[in-house]
Amino acid sequence: MVMASARARTGQLDAVRVARSGVRSGAVGWGWPLGLLFLRLGIIAVGMGVVFGVARLLHSPQELLYALTAAMPLTLVANLVSLEILIWRGHAEGFRLRQLIGFRGGLVPVLKDLGWSLLWLLGLQLLFTVTLVGVTYLLARPTDLISLVNGVNRLFVDRMGPQVALSFPLWYSILIALLFPLANSLFEEMHYRGYVQPRLIARSRHTWIGIPITAVAFGVQYGAYAWAWGSVPVFMAAYFVWGLFAGVISHLHRRILPLLIAHFVVSIPVAGLPLTYSALNAFAAYLR
């Protein structure tokens, strides 16, 4: 009785089994998984376009950087939209959000999840860094150290020109630092690896279809975070690789919690960039 109950609880926390159940019942078709693939990108891209257009109409010399600065708060908007849709789809398909996450109580399961999270954090960041450096090297096409520096500058800085002088409001920097890591890791993983990927796998009956397609959407979304046009393919490639192996990890675990914790840790330094930039600007102003 006890073992059967434990197996039942484990099955309820199995995101792949929940998706297959939805497909068998007819509650899950192709429409929602495919539609949600690029929903987040659409929200972020449209929002950035509006910010860019308004800044251009106001004759701001920093319209591009204003649009890029809007990417993080727009991501928070995308997170809220994702949450509302997932709650609604949960009612329609008969699952709860906790089933997408797969939290298991008890000291031993928690310690195991933390251990797996540390392992995946190191592995994913290694793959991400190798891809980032490798693609940058290929696009920079250096022949010596000086040409490498010039190539990196061309990809990541030059297109910004004088616009890098933009400073972030302190309230904005603090808000992003506090909200972005948890909100983005939680809702993004529930969206991509918790909902979309298992249903694409269940519908296609092939992991080699569901995982790469989800990784492509994940990578394309992060192209919006590039600070210059030249670095867009670098960001997309690095996050595609991250998303590809994250998809494999979540599929093997059949839940997203270990991956979610790793994603949360990775997001902390990213969310701290505006605050760091504001602090450096304040320090430079103090020195002057």
PyMOL commands that set and color helices and strands:
alter all, ss='L'
color gray80, all
select helices_A, chain A and resi 2-12+15-25+31-37+39-57+63-69+71-93+97-101+107-140+145-156+158-165+170-204+207-225+229-253+257-271+273-287
alter helices_A, ss='H'
color red, helices_A
deselect
rebuild
show_as cartoon
